[in-house]
């Protein structure tokens, strides 16, 4: 399972999402789109969104910190 969180350091929902995965001991890649314009463009292409967080779990895209959708994606 591959998990990416497109985030910024100042986004409170991004912090909550990262804490959620850390608390569950689930590995994820944190991508700071404020420091990497190429990754910011990748996030927009993947999700159609400019806001963060954008979370990808394998091929599923979750906009925002939607715990219910995250759990559904994790449980397959």
PyMOL Python script that loads the backbone (N, CA, C, O; Angstrom):
from pymol import cmd

cmd.read_pdbstr("""\
ATOM      1  N   UNK A   1       0.853  -1.181   0.000  1.00  0.00           N
ATOM      2  CA  UNK A   1       0.000   0.000   0.000  1.00  0.00           C
ATOM      3  C   UNK A   1       0.893   1.237   0.000  1.00  0.00           C
ATOM      4  O   UNK A   1       1.817   1.352   0.805  1.00  0.00           O
ATOM      5  N   UNK A   2       0.607   2.146  -0.903  1.00  0.00           N
ATOM      6  CA  UNK A   2       1.368   3.381  -1.008  1.00  0.00           C
ATOM      7  C   UNK A   2       0.480   4.550  -0.614  1.00  0.00           C
ATOM      8  O   UNK A   2      -0.600   4.743  -1.172  1.00  0.00           O
ATOM      9  N   UNK A   3       0.952   5.327   0.357  1.00  0.00           N
ATOM     10  CA  UNK A   3       0.187   6.474   0.845  1.00  0.00           C
ATOM     11  C   UNK A   3       1.040   7.717   0.694  1.00  0.00           C
ATOM     12  O   UNK A   3       2.195   7.756   1.118  1.00  0.00           O
ATOM     13  N   UNK A   4       0.444   8.744   0.076  1.00  0.00           N
ATOM     14  CA  UNK A   4       1.091  10.044  -0.047  1.00  0.00           C
ATOM     15  C   UNK A   4       0.159  11.099   0.521  1.00  0.00           C
ATOM     16  O   UNK A   4      -1.055  11.050   0.321  1.00  0.00           O
ATOM     17  N   UNK A   5       0.748  12.058   1.237  1.00  0.00           N
ATOM     18  CA  UNK A   5      -0.019  13.195   1.727  1.00  0.00           C
ATOM     19  C   UNK A   5       0.625  14.448   1.150  1.00  0.00           C
ATOM     20  O   UNK A   5       1.747  14.806   1.509  1.00  0.00           O
ATOM     21  N   UNK A   6      -0.094  15.106   0.258  1.00  0.00           N
ATOM     22  CA  UNK A   6       0.348  16.389  -0.272  1.00  0.00           C
ATOM     23  C   UNK A   6      -0.108  17.429   0.750  1.00  0.00           C
ATOM     24  O   UNK A   6      -1.299  17.551   1.034  1.00  0.00           O
ATOM     25  N   UNK A   7       0.855  18.181   1.300  1.00  0.00           N
ATOM     26  CA  UNK A   7       0.532  19.052   2.428  1.00  0.00           C
ATOM     27  C   UNK A   7       1.375  20.316   2.408  1.00  0.00           C
ATOM     28  O   UNK A   7       2.254  20.494   1.565  1.00  0.00           O
ATOM     29  N   UNK A   8       1.077  21.195   3.372  1.00  0.00           N
ATOM     30  CA  UNK A   8       1.920  22.349   3.662  1.00  0.00           C
ATOM     31  C   UNK A   8       2.142  22.375   5.174  1.00  0.00           C
ATOM     32  O   UNK A   8       1.320  21.847   5.924  1.00  0.00           O
ATOM     33  N   UNK A   9       3.233  22.978   5.629  1.00  0.00           N
ATOM     34  CA  UNK A   9       3.511  22.993   7.074  1.00  0.00           C
ATOM     35  C   UNK A   9       2.490  23.779   7.893  1.00  0.00           C
ATOM     36  O   UNK A   9       2.336  23.521   9.086  1.00  0.00           O
ATOM     37  N   UNK A  10       1.788  24.736   7.274  1.00  0.00           N
ATOM     38  CA  UNK A  10       0.870  25.590   8.018  1.00  0.00           C
ATOM     39  C   UNK A  10      -0.581  25.124   7.983  1.00  0.00           C
ATOM     40  O   UNK A  10      -1.455  25.786   8.542  1.00  0.00           O
ATOM     41  N   UNK A  11      -0.843  24.003   7.341  1.00  0.00           N
ATOM     42  CA  UNK A  11      -2.211  23.499   7.191  1.00  0.00           C
ATOM     43  C   UNK A  11      -2.593  22.620   8.381  1.00  0.00           C
ATOM     44  O   UNK A  11      -2.011  21.551   8.566  1.00  0.00           O
ATOM     45  N   UNK A  12      -3.568  23.058   9.196  1.00  0.00           N
ATOM     46  CA  UNK A  12      -3.939  22.254  10.370  1.00  0.00           C
ATOM     47  C   UNK A  12      -4.541  20.898  10.012  1.00  0.00           C
ATOM     48  O   UNK A  12      -4.342  19.932  10.747  1.00  0.00           O
ATOM     49  N   UNK A  13      -5.277  20.802   8.894  1.00  0.00           N
ATOM     50  CA  UNK A  13      -5.857  19.524   8.485  1.00  0.00           C
ATOM     51  C   UNK A  13      -4.774  18.559   8.023  1.00  0.00           C
ATOM     52  O   UNK A  13      -4.904  17.345   8.177  1.00  0.00           O
ATOM     53  N   UNK A  14      -3.699  19.112   7.452  1.00  0.00           N
ATOM     54  CA  UNK A  14      -2.563  18.275   7.047  1.00  0.00           C
ATOM     55  C   UNK A  14      -1.902  17.668   8.281  1.00  0.00           C
ATOM     56  O   UNK A  14      -1.560  16.486   8.295  1.00  0.00           O
ATOM     57  N   UNK A  15      -1.728  18.483   9.308  1.00  0.00           N
ATOM     58  CA  UNK A  15      -1.129  18.007  10.557  1.00  0.00           C
ATOM     59  C   UNK A  15      -1.982  16.890  11.143  1.00  0.00           C
ATOM     60  O   UNK A  15      -1.452  15.868  11.579  1.00  0.00           O
ATOM     61  N   UNK A  16      -3.299  17.078  11.157  1.00  0.00           N
ATOM     62  CA  UNK A  16      -4.195  16.040  11.687  1.00  0.00           C
ATOM     63  C   UNK A  16      -4.091  14.753  10.889  1.00  0.00           C
ATOM     64  O   UNK A  16      -4.085  13.663  11.463  1.00  0.00           O
ATOM     65  N   UNK A  17      -4.009  14.870   9.569  1.00  0.00           N
ATOM     66  CA  UNK A  17      -3.901  13.674   8.726  1.00  0.00           C
ATOM     67  C   UNK A  17      -2.607  12.926   9.031  1.00  0.00           C
ATOM     68  O   UNK A  17      -2.612  11.703   9.166  1.00  0.00           O
ATOM     69  N   UNK A  18      -1.503  13.655   9.138  1.00  0.00           N
ATOM     70  CA  UNK A  18      -0.217  13.011   9.419  1.00  0.00           C
ATOM     71  C   UNK A  18      -0.206  12.379  10.802  1.00  0.00           C
ATOM     72  O   UNK A  18       0.349  11.296  10.990  1.00  0.00           O
ATOM     73  N   UNK A  19      -0.822  13.056  11.777  1.00  0.00           N
ATOM     74  CA  UNK A  19      -0.914  12.486  13.129  1.00  0.00           C
ATOM     75  C   UNK A  19      -1.754  11.213  13.124  1.00  0.00           C
ATOM     76  O   UNK A  19      -1.434  10.253  13.826  1.00  0.00           O
ATOM     77  N   UNK A  20      -2.818  11.204  12.341  1.00  0.00           N
ATOM     78  CA  UNK A  20      -3.694  10.037  12.241  1.00  0.00           C
ATOM     79  C   UNK A  20      -2.909   8.817  11.759  1.00  0.00           C
ATOM     80  O   UNK A  20      -2.978   7.749  12.367  1.00  0.00           O
ATOM     81  N   UNK A  21      -2.163   8.982  10.664  1.00  0.00           N
ATOM     82  CA  UNK A  21      -1.386   7.862  10.127  1.00  0.00           C
ATOM     83  C   UNK A  21      -0.271   7.451  11.093  1.00  0.00           C
ATOM     84  O   UNK A  21      -0.016   6.260  11.277  1.00  0.00           O
ATOM     85  N   UNK A  22       0.388   8.424  11.703  1.00  0.00           N
ATOM     86  CA  UNK A  22       1.472   8.124  12.649  1.00  0.00           C
ATOM     87  C   UNK A  22       0.942   7.347  13.854  1.00  0.00           C
ATOM     88  O   UNK A  22       1.570   6.392  14.311  1.00  0.00           O
ATOM     89  N   UNK A  23      -0.220   7.766  14.363  1.00  0.00           N
ATOM     90  CA  UNK A  23      -0.816   7.096  15.526  1.00  0.00           C
ATOM     91  C   UNK A  23      -1.141   5.640  15.220  1.00  0.00           C
ATOM     92  O   UNK A  23      -1.051   4.778  16.095  1.00  0.00           O
ATOM     93  N   UNK A  24      -1.521   5.370  13.969  1.00  0.00           N
ATOM     94  CA  UNK A  24      -1.847   4.003  13.550  1.00  0.00           C
ATOM     95  C   UNK A  24      -0.625   3.245  13.033  1.00  0.00           C
ATOM     96  O   UNK A  24      -0.746   2.117  12.555  1.00  0.00           O
ATOM     97  N   UNK A  25       0.558   3.871  13.130  1.00  0.00           N
ATOM     98  CA  UNK A  25       1.806   3.256  12.654  1.00  0.00           C
ATOM     99  C   UNK A  25       1.722   2.852  11.184  1.00  0.00           C
ATOM    100  O   UNK A  25       2.178   1.777  10.794  1.00  0.00           O
ATOM    101  N   UNK A  26       1.133   3.730  10.381  1.00  0.00           N
ATOM    102  CA  UNK A  26       1.011   3.503   8.949  1.00  0.00           C
ATOM    103  C   UNK A  26       1.996   4.431   8.244  1.00  0.00           C
ATOM    104  O   UNK A  26       1.945   5.651   8.401  1.00  0.00           O
ATOM    105  N   UNK A  27       2.889   3.831   7.470  1.00  0.00           N
ATOM    106  CA  UNK A  27       3.901   4.621   6.761  1.00  0.00           C
ATOM    107  C   UNK A  27       3.254   5.426   5.640  1.00  0.00           C
ATOM    108  O   UNK A  27       2.340   4.959   4.962  1.00  0.00           O
ATOM    109  N   UNK A  28       3.755   6.655   5.463  1.00  0.00           N
ATOM    110  CA  UNK A  28       3.259   7.516   4.390  1.00  0.00           C
ATOM    111  C   UNK A  28       4.385   8.438   3.934  1.00  0.00           C
ATOM    112  O   UNK A  28       5.354   8.676   4.656  1.00  0.00           O
ATOM    113  N   UNK A  29       4.228   8.944   2.721  1.00  0.00           N
ATOM    114  CA  UNK A  29       5.168   9.924   2.194  1.00  0.00           C
ATOM    115  C   UNK A  29       4.535  11.293   2.345  1.00  0.00           C
ATOM    116  O   UNK A  29       3.443  11.537   1.832  1.00  0.00           O
ATOM    117  N   UNK A  30       5.213  12.186   3.043  1.00  0.00           N
ATOM    118  CA  UNK A  30       4.740  13.552   3.226  1.00  0.00           C
ATOM    119  C   UNK A  30       5.381  14.430   2.157  1.00  0.00           C
ATOM    120  O   UNK A  30       6.605  14.544   2.088  1.00  0.00           O
ATOM    121  N   UNK A  31       4.559  15.040   1.336  1.00  0.00           N
ATOM    122  CA  UNK A  31       5.051  15.879   0.245  1.00  0.00           C
ATOM    123  C   UNK A  31       4.649  17.320   0.523  1.00  0.00           C
ATOM    124  O   UNK A  31       3.467  17.663   0.480  1.00  0.00           O
ATOM    125  N   UNK A  32       5.638  18.159   0.808  1.00  0.00           N
ATOM    126  CA  UNK A  32       5.408  19.575   1.107  1.00  0.00           C
ATOM    127  C   UNK A  32       5.307  20.337  -0.214  1.00  0.00           C
ATOM    128  O   UNK A  32       6.318  20.648  -0.843  1.00  0.00           O
ATOM    129  N   UNK A  33       4.074  20.632  -0.622  1.00  0.00           N
ATOM    130  CA  UNK A  33       3.869  21.297  -1.910  1.00  0.00           C
ATOM    131  C   UNK A  33       4.233  22.778  -1.860  1.00  0.00           C
ATOM    132  O   UNK A  33       4.334  23.421  -2.905  1.00  0.00           O
ATOM    133  N   UNK A  34       4.432  23.329  -0.662  1.00  0.00           N
ATOM    134  CA  UNK A  34       4.858  24.734  -0.580  1.00  0.00           C
ATOM    135  C   UNK A  34       6.337  24.871  -0.932  1.00  0.00           C
ATOM    136  O   UNK A  34       6.791  25.958  -1.291  1.00  0.00           O
ATOM    137  N   UNK A  35       7.088  23.778  -0.831  1.00  0.00           N
ATOM    138  CA  UNK A  35       8.528  23.807  -1.097  1.00  0.00           C
ATOM    139  C   UNK A  35       8.898  23.144  -2.414  1.00  0.00           C
ATOM    140  O   UNK A  35      10.058  23.189  -2.824  1.00  0.00           O
ATOM    141  N   UNK A  36       7.922  22.524  -3.088  1.00  0.00           N
ATOM    142  CA  UNK A  36       8.228  21.778  -4.295  1.00  0.00           C
ATOM    143  C   UNK A  36       7.138  22.032  -5.338  1.00  0.00           C
ATOM    144  O   UNK A  36       6.073  21.415  -5.304  1.00  0.00           O
ATOM    145  N   UNK A  37       7.422  22.944  -6.256  1.00  0.00           N
ATOM    146  CA  UNK A  37       6.417  23.311  -7.264  1.00  0.00           C
ATOM    147  C   UNK A  37       6.065  22.159  -8.198  1.00  0.00           C
ATOM    148  O   UNK A  37       4.923  22.053  -8.647  1.00  0.00           O
ATOM    149  N   UNK A  38       7.025  21.304  -8.492  1.00  0.00           N
ATOM    150  CA  UNK A  38       6.736  20.153  -9.359  1.00  0.00           C
ATOM    151  C   UNK A  38       5.730  19.224  -8.688  1.00  0.00           C
ATOM    152  O   UNK A  38       4.816  18.718  -9.338  1.00  0.00           O
ATOM    153  N   UNK A  39       5.901  19.001  -7.381  1.00  0.00           N
ATOM    154  CA  UNK A  39       4.960  18.146  -6.645  1.00  0.00           C
ATOM    155  C   UNK A  39       3.607  18.835  -6.483  1.00  0.00           C
ATOM    156  O   UNK A  39       2.573  18.167  -6.462  1.00  0.00           O
ATOM    157  N   UNK A  40       3.604  20.152  -6.371  1.00  0.00           N
ATOM    158  CA  UNK A  40       2.339  20.892  -6.302  1.00  0.00           C
ATOM    159  C   UNK A  40       1.565  20.701  -7.605  1.00  0.00           C
ATOM    160  O   UNK A  40       0.351  20.497  -7.588  1.00  0.00           O
ATOM    161  N   UNK A  41       2.269  20.769  -8.727  1.00  0.00           N
ATOM    162  CA  UNK A  41       1.638  20.550 -10.035  1.00  0.00           C
ATOM    163  C   UNK A  41       1.144  19.106 -10.145  1.00  0.00           C
ATOM    164  O   UNK A  41       0.061  18.856 -10.674  1.00  0.00           O
ATOM    165  N   UNK A  42       1.929  18.168  -9.650  1.00  0.00           N
ATOM    166  CA  UNK A  42       1.524  16.759  -9.652  1.00  0.00           C
ATOM    167  C   UNK A  42       0.234  16.582  -8.863  1.00  0.00           C
ATOM    168  O   UNK A  42      -0.661  15.856  -9.296  1.00  0.00           O
ATOM    169  N   UNK A  43       0.129  17.239  -7.708  1.00  0.00           N
ATOM    170  CA  UNK A  43      -1.068  17.152  -6.867  1.00  0.00           C
ATOM    171  C   UNK A  43      -2.289  17.654  -7.628  1.00  0.00           C
ATOM    172  O   UNK A  43      -3.345  17.021  -7.588  1.00  0.00           O
ATOM    173  N   UNK A  44      -2.158  18.784  -8.322  1.00  0.00           N
ATOM    174  CA  UNK A  44      -3.279  19.340  -9.086  1.00  0.00           C
ATOM    175  C   UNK A  44      -3.671  18.390 -10.212  1.00  0.00           C
ATOM    176  O   UNK A  44      -4.858  18.182 -10.460  1.00  0.00           O
ATOM    177  N   UNK A  45      -2.688  17.816 -10.893  1.00  0.00           N
ATOM    178  CA  UNK A  45      -2.980  16.892 -11.987  1.00  0.00           C
ATOM    179  C   UNK A  45      -3.681  15.631 -11.486  1.00  0.00           C
ATOM    180  O   UNK A  45      -4.577  15.110 -12.151  1.00  0.00           O
ATOM    181  N   UNK A  46      -3.276  15.147 -10.325  1.00  0.00           N
ATOM    182  CA  UNK A  46      -3.857  13.927  -9.758  1.00  0.00           C
ATOM    183  C   UNK A  46      -5.271  14.169  -9.248  1.00  0.00           C
ATOM    184  O   UNK A  46      -6.164  13.345  -9.446  1.00  0.00           O
ATOM    185  N   UNK A  47      -5.467  15.314  -8.587  1.00  0.00           N
ATOM    186  CA  UNK A  47      -6.718  15.526  -7.855  1.00  0.00           C
ATOM    187  C   UNK A  47      -7.645  16.588  -8.438  1.00  0.00           C
ATOM    188  O   UNK A  47      -8.844  16.587  -8.161  1.00  0.00           O
ATOM    189  N   UNK A  48      -7.097  17.489  -9.240  1.00  0.00           N
ATOM    190  CA  UNK A  48      -7.898  18.612  -9.708  1.00  0.00           C
ATOM    191  C   UNK A  48      -8.063  19.676  -8.636  1.00  0.00           C
ATOM    192  O   UNK A  48      -8.841  20.615  -8.808  1.00  0.00           O
ATOM    193  N   UNK A  49      -7.347  19.541  -7.543  1.00  0.00           N
ATOM    194  CA  UNK A  49      -7.482  20.440  -6.396  1.00  0.00           C
ATOM    195  C   UNK A  49      -6.193  21.214  -6.154  1.00  0.00           C
ATOM    196  O   UNK A  49      -5.095  20.708  -6.383  1.00  0.00           O
ATOM    197  N   UNK A  50      -6.350  22.457  -5.684  1.00  0.00           N
ATOM    198  CA  UNK A  50      -5.182  23.228  -5.286  1.00  0.00           C
ATOM    199  C   UNK A  50      -5.046  23.285  -3.770  1.00  0.00           C
ATOM    200  O   UNK A  50      -3.999  23.670  -3.248  1.00  0.00           O
ATOM    201  N   UNK A  51      -6.109  22.899  -3.066  1.00  0.00           N
ATOM    202  CA  UNK A  51      -6.083  22.913  -1.606  1.00  0.00           C
ATOM    203  C   UNK A  51      -5.482  21.643  -1.045  1.00  0.00           C
ATOM    204  O   UNK A  51      -5.495  20.591  -1.685  1.00  0.00           O
ATOM    205  N   UNK A  52      -4.958  21.758   0.157  1.00  0.00           N
ATOM    206  CA  UNK A  52      -4.366  20.611   0.847  1.00  0.00           C
ATOM    207  C   UNK A  52      -5.172  20.302   2.099  1.00  0.00           C
ATOM    208  O   UNK A  52      -5.878  21.184   2.588  1.00  0.00           O
ATOM    209  N   UNK A  53      -5.101  19.106   2.632  1.00  0.00           N
ATOM    210  CA  UNK A  53      -4.330  17.984   2.126  1.00  0.00           C
ATOM    211  C   UNK A  53      -5.048  17.237   1.003  1.00  0.00           C
ATOM    212  O   UNK A  53      -6.276  17.201   0.923  1.00  0.00           O
ATOM    213  N   UNK A  54      -4.237  16.656   0.156  1.00  0.00           N
ATOM    214  CA  UNK A  54      -4.706  15.661  -0.798  1.00  0.00           C
ATOM    215  C   UNK A  54      -3.983  14.378  -0.412  1.00  0.00           C
ATOM    216  O   UNK A  54      -2.755  14.340  -0.334  1.00  0.00           O
ATOM    217  N   UNK A  55      -4.752  13.341  -0.175  1.00  0.00           N
ATOM    218  CA  UNK A  55      -4.188  12.064   0.274  1.00  0.00           C
ATOM    219  C   UNK A  55      -4.454  11.023  -0.803  1.00  0.00           C
ATOM    220  O   UNK A  55      -5.583  10.867  -1.268  1.00  0.00           O
ATOM    221  N   UNK A  56      -3.400  10.312  -1.192  1.00  0.00           N
ATOM    222  CA  UNK A  56      -3.590   9.208  -2.119  1.00  0.00           C
ATOM    223  C   UNK A  56      -3.250   7.914  -1.390  1.00  0.00           C
ATOM    224  O   UNK A  56      -2.206   7.795  -0.748  1.00  0.00           O
ATOM    225  N   UNK A  57      -4.147   6.959  -1.505  1.00  0.00           N
ATOM    226  CA  UNK A  57      -3.944   5.625  -0.950  1.00  0.00           C
ATOM    227  C   UNK A  57      -4.075   4.670  -2.130  1.00  0.00           C
ATOM    228  O   UNK A  57      -5.174   4.396  -2.613  1.00  0.00           O
ATOM    229  N   UNK A  58      -2.925   4.171  -2.580  1.00  0.00           N
ATOM    230  CA  UNK A  58      -2.842   3.422  -3.831  1.00  0.00           C
ATOM    231  C   UNK A  58      -3.460   4.271  -4.943  1.00  0.00           C
ATOM    232  O   UNK A  58      -2.916   5.328  -5.263  1.00  0.00           O
ATOM    233  N   UNK A  59      -4.564   3.851  -5.537  1.00  0.00           N
ATOM    234  CA  UNK A  59      -5.140   4.626  -6.640  1.00  0.00           C
ATOM    235  C   UNK A  59      -6.337   5.471  -6.213  1.00  0.00           C
ATOM    236  O   UNK A  59      -6.999   6.081  -7.052  1.00  0.00           O
ATOM    237  N   UNK A  60      -6.616   5.508  -4.909  1.00  0.00           N
ATOM    238  CA  UNK A  60      -7.736   6.303  -4.413  1.00  0.00           C
ATOM    239  C   UNK A  60      -7.253   7.689  -4.004  1.00  0.00           C
ATOM    240  O   UNK A  60      -6.185   7.835  -3.410  1.00  0.00           O
ATOM    241  N   UNK A  61      -8.051   8.703  -4.330  1.00  0.00           N
ATOM    242  CA  UNK A  61      -7.709  10.089  -4.006  1.00  0.00           C
ATOM    243  C   UNK A  61      -8.720  10.604  -2.994  1.00  0.00           C
ATOM    244  O   UNK A  61      -9.928  10.508  -3.206  1.00  0.00           O
ATOM    245  N   UNK A  62      -8.221  11.146  -1.900  1.00  0.00           N
ATOM    246  CA  UNK A  62      -9.076  11.691  -0.853  1.00  0.00           C
ATOM    247  C   UNK A  62      -8.713  13.161  -0.684  1.00  0.00           C
ATOM    248  O   UNK A  62      -7.558  13.510  -0.442  1.00  0.00           O
ATOM    249  N   UNK A  63      -9.714  14.002  -0.815  1.00  0.00           N
ATOM    250  CA  UNK A  63      -9.516  15.439  -0.684  1.00  0.00           C
ATOM    251  C   UNK A  63      -9.836  15.828   0.754  1.00  0.00           C
ATOM    252  O   UNK A  63     -10.927  15.548   1.253  1.00  0.00           O
ATOM    253  N   UNK A  64      -8.883  16.472   1.414  1.00  0.00           N
ATOM    254  CA  UNK A  64      -9.084  16.876   2.804  1.00  0.00           C
ATOM    255  C   UNK A  64      -8.859  15.715   3.755  1.00  0.00           C
ATOM    256  O   UNK A  64      -8.592  14.590   3.331  1.00  0.00           O
ATOM    257  N   UNK A  65      -8.967  15.997   5.030  1.00  0.00           N
ATOM    258  CA  UNK A  65      -8.810  14.951   6.049  1.00  0.00           C
ATOM    259  C   UNK A  65     -10.183  14.361   6.324  1.00  0.00           C
ATOM    260  O   UNK A  65     -10.867  14.765   7.265  1.00  0.00           O
ATOM    261  N   UNK A  66     -10.578  13.405   5.499  1.00  0.00           N
ATOM    262  CA  UNK A  66     -11.872  12.733   5.612  1.00  0.00           C
ATOM    263  C   UNK A  66     -11.600  11.352   6.205  1.00  0.00           C
ATOM    264  O   UNK A  66     -11.313  10.392   5.489  1.00  0.00           O
ATOM    265  N   UNK A  67     -11.699  11.282   7.527  1.00  0.00           N
ATOM    266  CA  UNK A  67     -11.312  10.066   8.245  1.00  0.00           C
ATOM    267  C   UNK A  67     -12.124   8.857   7.779  1.00  0.00           C
ATOM    268  O   UNK A  67     -11.577   7.760   7.662  1.00  0.00           O
ATOM    269  N   UNK A  68     -13.388   9.033   7.517  1.00  0.00           N
ATOM    270  CA  UNK A  68     -14.230   7.907   7.076  1.00  0.00           C
ATOM    271  C   UNK A  68     -13.739   7.359   5.728  1.00  0.00           C
ATOM    272  O   UNK A  68     -13.621   6.146   5.558  1.00  0.00           O
ATOM    273  N   UNK A  69     -13.458   8.239   4.787  1.00  0.00           N
ATOM    274  CA  UNK A  69     -12.967   7.778   3.489  1.00  0.00           C
ATOM    275  C   UNK A  69     -11.587   7.162   3.602  1.00  0.00           C
ATOM    276  O   UNK A  69     -11.279   6.199   2.900  1.00  0.00           O
ATOM    277  N   UNK A  70     -10.748   7.707   4.480  1.00  0.00           N
ATOM    278  CA  UNK A  70      -9.417   7.149   4.698  1.00  0.00           C
ATOM    279  C   UNK A  70      -9.531   5.720   5.220  1.00  0.00           C
ATOM    280  O   UNK A  70      -8.852   4.817   4.730  1.00  0.00           O
ATOM    281  N   UNK A  71     -10.393   5.520   6.216  1.00  0.00           N
ATOM    282  CA  UNK A  71     -10.549   4.177   6.791  1.00  0.00           C
ATOM    283  C   UNK A  71     -11.102   3.199   5.774  1.00  0.00           C
ATOM    284  O   UNK A  71     -10.692   2.038   5.745  1.00  0.00           O
ATOM    285  N   UNK A  72     -12.034   3.653   4.930  1.00  0.00           N
ATOM    286  CA  UNK A  72     -12.567   2.786   3.876  1.00  0.00           C
ATOM    287  C   UNK A  72     -11.464   2.379   2.913  1.00  0.00           C
ATOM    288  O   UNK A  72     -11.387   1.219   2.509  1.00  0.00           O
ATOM    289  N   UNK A  73     -10.604   3.336   2.540  1.00  0.00           N
ATOM    290  CA  UNK A  73      -9.513   3.048   1.599  1.00  0.00           C
ATOM    291  C   UNK A  73      -8.503   2.105   2.238  1.00  0.00           C
ATOM    292  O   UNK A  73      -7.982   1.211   1.571  1.00  0.00           O
ATOM    293  N   UNK A  74      -8.222   2.295   3.514  1.00  0.00           N
ATOM    294  CA  UNK A  74      -7.249   1.436   4.199  1.00  0.00           C
ATOM    295  C   UNK A  74      -7.762   0.012   4.355  1.00  0.00           C
ATOM    296  O   UNK A  74      -6.991  -0.946   4.294  1.00  0.00           O
ATOM    297  N   UNK A  75      -9.054  -0.118   4.554  1.00  0.00           N
ATOM    298  CA  UNK A  75      -9.649  -1.441   4.783  1.00  0.00           C
ATOM    299  C   UNK A  75     -10.055  -2.123   3.477  1.00  0.00           C
ATOM    300  O   UNK A  75     -10.489  -3.274   3.479  1.00  0.00           O
ATOM    301  N   UNK A  76      -9.910  -1.402   2.362  1.00  0.00           N
ATOM    302  CA  UNK A  76     -10.178  -1.977   1.048  1.00  0.00           C
ATOM    303  C   UNK A  76     -11.597  -2.359   0.867  1.00  0.00           C
ATOM    304  O   UNK A  76     -11.973  -2.858  -0.194  1.00  0.00           O
TER     305      UNK A  76
END
""", "prot")
cmd.dss("prot")
cmd.show_as("cartoon", "prot")
cmd.util.cbc("prot")
cmd.orient("prot")
